[in-house]
Amino acid sequence: MERTGAVRRFFGLPGARGVAGALAELALWWVAGTLSWLATASTVTLPEAATAGAAALAGAVLARAARLAMGFTAALRGAWFRWVALVPAAAVADTLRLARWLPGPQTQDLGEKPMPAGDSPAATGWRAGAMVALSATPGSVVFDSDPRQHRVQVHTLVEGWPRLDDQVAAESRRES
């Protein structure tokens, strides 16, 4: 019985009581991956949708395995829903602001944003969600995370409304 448990944990397989949670997580990753793929497709055809679904299914399995291997919990937080709602507006606004980069180099900023510190599963999950949000638009990307210093470093090309980076930092200060 112990060998089965070790194999189950190695592959990230749930116990008898965790099957529903594992399936829900896989479904969430699969839907998110499929929608992300289809949102970037120029035309949505049946072959495109089938490819998106298949690739997202593989991605869902890998995402769950990676989450388990990194040992963090990604419990849904209210702040994450606010960030998700801001990402499309921020992406469009950043894309329009990046048009000024076409004639030549412009200013850029290497800044720091506060994040919860520590190696606890909750703090690690919070930082992961925050880094995804901060890197989800074309105007910024997280390039370093230091949990001991309570910060992430962000490379920002453009700034402005809706200030997703400030929203994430403000929620992170409250979480710390």
Secondary structure, 3 states (H helix, E strand, C coil): CHHHHHHHHHCCCCCHHHHHHHHHHHHHHHHHHHHHHHHCCCCCCHHHHHHHHHHHHHHHHHHHHHHHHHCCCCCCCHHHHHHHHHHHHHHHHHHHHHHHHCCCCCCCEEEEEECCCCCCHHHHHHHHHHHHHHCCCCCEEEEEEEHHHCEEEEEECCCCCCCHHHHHHHHHHHHC
